[in-house]
């Protein structure tokens, strides 16, 4: 379930995935919701492009460290290629 940052109190969140397009972000949210994974989303900038590098906005998905491996498996089963593997 999508949670606000204060839900996690002072627990450490780790970056799970950076969705670069709205359609991908909605798919990731759907997969995590269906699996019952608590996550937080922040919009932030990342560097993209091969020839013309530029800052672009993306949806950064965060989860608690103990939930990361199961969340990765959920996304991979759902056909999401994790941006952090690029």
N, C-alpha and C positions, 0 to 999 in steps of 0.2 A: 504494500500500500504506500502511496505517496505520502510523505510526512514532511512537516515543517522542521526546520533545524532544531528548534527547542525541544522537539519530541525526543531527540537523541541525547539530551542533557549534555554532559561533558564527555560522552563516549566518542572515540576516534572513528571518523568515517574515512573510507578509502575510495579512491576513484575506481569505478567499475567500467564506465564506457563514456565516450563522447559521441553523441548523435549529431551528425552534420546536417541533416535535413529533417523537416517537420514530420514527414511520413515515417521516417526511421524512429524518431523520438516517440511518436504515438505507438508504434509497434513495440518498442522496448517497454514503455509504460504498461501496455496491455499484458505482455508476457510476465512482467514482474508482479503485476496485480493478480493475475490468474494463479501464480505460484505462491502468493501470500508473502512476498518478500517486502520488507520495509526498506524504503529508499528515499533519498532526497535529490532534488534536481536544482541546479543553478545554471543560469545562462551566463556564459563567459566567452572569451575570445581564444581562438587557437590559430596557429599559423597554417595556412593551406596553400595549395598550388605548387606546381613543379617549376614552371618557367617564370610565372609572375606570382611570387609569394606575396601573400597579404594576410592581414588579420581578418578572421571570419568568426561569426557567432555560432555557437553550438550549445546543445543541451548536455551538461555534464552530470552524469548519474553517479551518486555516491551510496555506498552501503556500509554496514558495520563489517569490520574485518572477519569475524567468524562466519558471516553469511556470504562472503565474497565467492568462495569456490562454488557453492550451490547456485548462486546468482549467475555466475559465468556459465555453468552447465545449462541453466534455464534458457539463457540467451542463445547459446550455441545450438541447442535443440530446436529453438525457434527460427533458426536460419540467420541469426544476426552475426555478422563478422565483426568481431570486437575491434574497435578503432585503435586500442592500445597495442594490438598485435602487429599493426602496420609497421 
